[in-house]
Amino acid sequence: MRINLKTFVLIACLFSVGLIGIRFFIRPPILRESAFEEPVPTVPATIPDSRTKTSVPGGAQVSSAEPTSLANPMTLALVGSPQDPDGLREWARQNPAEAFAWLQSAAAGETRDIVVEIVCARVAESSPSEAVLLAERYSGGCSNLLENLVHQWADQNEPAALAYAMRKPPGEERDRLLGRVAFTRSKENPADAAKLVAEWISPGEVQNEAAVSVLHEWALRDPRAALAWAQLFSENNLRDRALTEVGNVSSTPKE
């Protein structure tokens, strides 16, 4: 049987279409390129489980009693604002882990300064050295916070606190930190503390205040030695103040 050219072409086209259709129905679905990509983790806006424990620096374990937003505290009535520092501090006290998480992306300013004060106080309970590092990073140069933390550090590990203070460049900040270390030392060895004040703190108001604080502790233990040191002060006003301090401590009845 003879098949003309047109019929042959038609049959060939139908055969090709049939093969394409079969392949379409039996081939597996095409995988998207994104199927091979790692999923991007998303950070929840709240802590989902109130029983989940989170660590803050220093190893303290903190439980979240209620889901707490990690959003900017300025947007939360619970947290308050710089105009409501007490509310802000209370939020940080109740939620130290969340407060620490917020600090890591917070902009410098009064709000962050208030929160970091509370976070550092919590961390310092177990690790004053880590609290000092946090204060340096987030406190915006709040010297009073740093002084208080170094004082706590010196109470636990005076050599380490002294080494930290001595690494600071000469200036008022270092003098104030050394003054706190000297006060801690004066409780055990006032003569050595007096030497630290005289030799390492620059003359001026900071040195004067450090000297009087050391003198007070010295007078509690050895009034005669404290009096002898006070009499060596060259500045008249400071010497008069020092002598008065020793006299007041000496005349106070011992409990």
C-alpha positions as CSV (number, residue, x, y, z in Angstrom):
1,M,0.0,0.0,0.0
2,R,1.4,3.3,-1.0
3,I,1.4,6.3,1.5
4,N,1.8,9.7,0.0
5,L,4.2,12.2,1.4
6,K,1.6,14.4,3.2
7,T,0.2,11.3,5.0
8,F,3.7,10.2,6.0
9,V,4.5,13.7,7.5
10,L,1.2,13.8,9.4
11,I,1.9,10.3,10.9
12,A,5.4,11.3,11.9
13,C,4.2,14.5,13.6
14,L,1.5,12.6,15.6
15,F,4.1,10.0,16.7
16,S,6.4,12.8,18.0
17,V,3.6,14.5,19.9
18,G,2.7,11.2,21.5
19,L,6.3,10.7,22.7
20,I,6.5,14.2,24.2
21,G,3.2,13.6,26.0
22,I,4.4,10.4,27.5
23,R,7.6,12.0,28.7
24,F,5.6,14.8,30.3
25,F,3.4,12.5,32.3
26,I,6.1,10.1,33.5
27,R,9.0,12.5,34.3
28,P,9.5,13.6,37.9
29,P,8.6,17.2,38.8
30,I,11.4,19.7,38.3
31,L,13.2,20.7,41.6
32,R,13.5,24.4,42.1
33,E,17.1,25.6,42.7
34,S,16.0,27.0,46.0
35,A,15.2,23.5,47.2
36,F,19.0,22.9,47.5
37,E,19.5,26.0,49.6
38,E,19.7,26.0,53.4
39,P,16.5,27.5,54.9
40,V,17.0,30.9,56.4
41,P,16.3,30.8,60.1
42,T,13.8,33.3,61.4
43,V,14.1,34.9,64.9
44,P,10.7,34.8,66.7
45,A,9.4,38.0,68.0
46,T,8.8,36.5,71.4
47,I,10.2,33.8,73.6
48,P,7.8,30.9,72.8
49,D,8.3,28.8,75.9
50,S,8.0,30.5,79.3
51,R,10.0,27.6,80.8
52,T,13.0,28.0,78.4
53,K,16.1,29.0,80.3
54,T,18.5,31.4,78.7
55,S,22.1,32.3,79.7
56,V,23.4,35.7,80.1
57,P,27.2,36.3,80.3
58,G,28.7,34.9,83.5
59,G,26.7,31.7,83.3
60,A,23.6,32.9,85.1
61,Q,20.5,30.9,84.0
62,V,17.4,33.0,83.7
63,S,13.8,31.7,83.2
64,S,11.3,33.9,81.3
65,A,8.1,33.9,83.3
66,E,6.2,35.5,80.4
67,P,6.8,35.8,76.7
68,T,8.7,39.1,76.3
69,S,9.1,41.0,73.1
70,L,12.7,41.6,71.9
71,A,11.6,44.7,70.1
72,N,13.0,48.1,71.0
73,P,11.9,48.7,74.6
74,M,10.8,52.2,73.6
75,T,7.8,50.7,71.9
76,L,6.7,48.7,74.9
77,A,4.5,50.1,77.7
78,L,6.0,47.5,80.0
79,V,9.5,48.7,79.5
80,G,8.9,52.4,79.7
81,S,11.3,55.1,78.3
82,P,14.1,57.4,79.3
83,Q,11.3,59.6,80.8
84,D,10.3,56.5,82.9
85,P,13.7,55.0,83.9
86,D,12.2,53.1,86.8
87,G,9.9,51.2,84.4
88,L,12.8,50.5,82.1
89,R,15.0,49.2,85.0
90,E,12.2,47.0,86.3
91,W,11.8,45.4,82.8
92,A,15.6,44.7,82.7
93,R,15.5,43.2,86.2
94,Q,12.6,40.9,85.4
95,N,13.9,39.9,82.0
96,P,17.7,40.0,82.1
97,A,18.2,37.5,79.2
98,E,15.9,39.5,77.0
99,A,17.5,42.7,78.0
100,F,20.9,41.4,77.1
101,A,19.6,40.2,73.7
102,W,18.2,43.7,73.1
103,L,21.5,45.4,74.0
104,Q,23.3,43.7,71.2
105,S,21.5,45.6,68.5
106,A,20.4,48.7,70.5
107,A,21.5,52.1,69.4
108,A,23.7,54.1,71.8
109,G,21.7,56.5,74.0
110,E,20.1,57.0,77.3
111,T,17.8,54.0,76.9
112,R,20.7,51.6,76.4
113,D,22.6,53.1,79.2
114,I,19.8,52.4,81.6
115,V,19.4,48.8,80.5
116,V,23.1,48.0,80.5
117,E,23.4,49.2,84.1
118,I,20.9,46.5,85.2
119,V,22.3,43.8,83.0
120,C,25.9,44.5,84.2
121,A,24.7,44.4,87.8
122,R,23.2,40.9,87.2
123,V,26.3,39.6,85.4
124,A,28.6,41.0,88.1
125,E,27.0,38.7,90.7
126,S,28.8,35.8,89.1
127,S,31.5,37.3,86.9
128,P,32.5,41.0,87.5
129,S,35.2,40.7,84.8
130,E,32.6,39.9,82.2
131,A,30.4,42.7,83.5
132,V,33.3,45.1,83.0
133,L,33.6,44.0,79.4
134,L,29.9,44.5,78.8
135,A,30.1,48.0,80.4
136,E,33.0,48.9,78.2
137,R,31.1,47.8,75.1
138,Y,27.6,49.1,75.8
139,S,27.6,51.8,78.5
140,G,28.6,54.6,76.2
141,G,31.5,55.7,78.5
142,C,29.5,55.8,81.8
143,S,32.5,55.9,84.1
144,N,30.5,55.6,87.3
145,L,29.2,52.2,86.2
146,L,32.6,51.0,85.3
147,E,34.0,52.2,88.6
148,N,31.3,50.3,90.6
149,L,32.0,47.1,88.6
150,V,35.8,47.3,89.1
151,H,35.1,47.8,92.8
152,Q,33.1,44.6,92.8
153,W,35.8,42.9,90.8
154,A,38.5,44.0,93.3
155,D,36.4,42.5,96.2
156,Q,36.6,39.1,94.5
157,N,39.9,39.3,92.7
158,E,42.0,42.4,93.5
159,P,45.1,41.5,91.5
160,A,43.0,41.0,88.3
161,A,41.1,44.3,88.9
162,L,44.3,46.1,89.5
163,A,45.9,44.7,86.4
164,Y,42.9,45.9,84.4
165,A,43.0,49.4,85.8
166,M,46.7,49.7,85.2
167,R,46.3,48.8,81.6
168,K,44.2,51.9,81.1
169,P,46.0,54.9,79.6
170,P,47.0,57.5,82.1
171,G,44.1,59.9,82.9
172,E,41.2,60.5,85.1
173,E,39.4,57.2,84.2
174,R,42.4,55.1,85.3
175,D,42.9,57.2,88.4
176,R,39.3,56.6,89.5
177,L,39.5,52.9,88.9
178,L,42.8,52.7,90.9
179,G,41.0,54.6,93.7
180,R,38.4,51.9,93.9
181,V,41.0,49.2,93.9
182,A,43.0,51.1,96.6
183,F,39.9,51.3,98.8
184,T,39.4,47.6,98.5
185,R,43.0,47.0,99.4
186,S,42.8,49.3,102.4
187,K,40.4,46.9,104.2
188,E,43.3,44.4,104.4
189,N,46.4,46.4,104.0
190,P,45.9,50.1,104.4
191,A,49.6,51.0,104.3
192,D,50.0,49.3,100.9
193,A,46.7,51.0,99.7
194,A,48.1,54.4,100.8
195,K,51.3,53.7,98.7
196,L,49.1,52.8,95.7
197,V,47.3,56.1,96.0
198,A,50.5,58.2,96.5
199,E,52.5,56.6,93.7
200,W,50.0,55.7,91.0
201,I,47.1,58.2,91.1
202,S,47.8,61.7,89.7
203,P,47.7,64.6,92.1
204,G,44.3,66.3,92.2
205,E,40.8,65.8,93.4
206,V,40.6,62.2,92.5
207,Q,43.8,61.4,94.4
208,N,42.5,63.4,97.4
209,E,39.2,61.5,97.6
210,A,41.1,58.2,97.3
211,A,43.4,59.2,100.0
212,V,40.6,60.1,102.4
213,S,38.8,56.8,101.7
214,V,41.9,54.8,102.4
215,L,42.7,56.9,105.5
216,H,39.2,56.2,106.9
217,E,39.8,52.4,106.7
218,W,43.3,52.8,108.1
219,A,42.0,54.8,111.1
220,L,39.6,52.0,111.9
221,R,42.4,49.6,112.3
222,D,45.4,51.7,113.4
223,P,44.6,55.3,114.3
224,R,48.2,56.2,115.2
225,A,49.5,55.0,111.8
226,A,46.7,56.7,110.0
227,L,47.4,60.0,111.9
228,A,51.1,59.8,111.0
229,W,50.3,59.5,107.3
230,A,47.7,62.3,107.4
231,Q,50.3,64.6,108.9
232,L,52.5,64.1,105.8
233,F,50.0,65.6,103.5
234,S,51.5,68.7,101.9
235,E,48.3,70.5,101.0
236,N,46.8,72.4,103.9
237,N,43.2,71.9,103.1
238,L,43.6,68.2,102.5
239,R,45.8,67.8,105.6
240,D,43.2,69.5,107.8
241,R,40.4,67.3,106.3
242,A,42.5,64.2,106.8
243,L,43.3,65.0,110.4
244,T,39.6,65.7,111.0
245,E,38.7,62.3,109.4
246,V,41.2,60.5,111.7
247,G,39.9,62.3,114.7
248,N,36.3,61.5,113.9
249,V,37.0,57.8,113.4
250,S,39.1,57.6,116.5
251,S,36.4,59.2,118.7
252,T,33.6,57.0,117.4
253,P,32.8,54.3,120.0
254,K,33.6,50.8,118.8
255,E,30.7,48.4,118.7
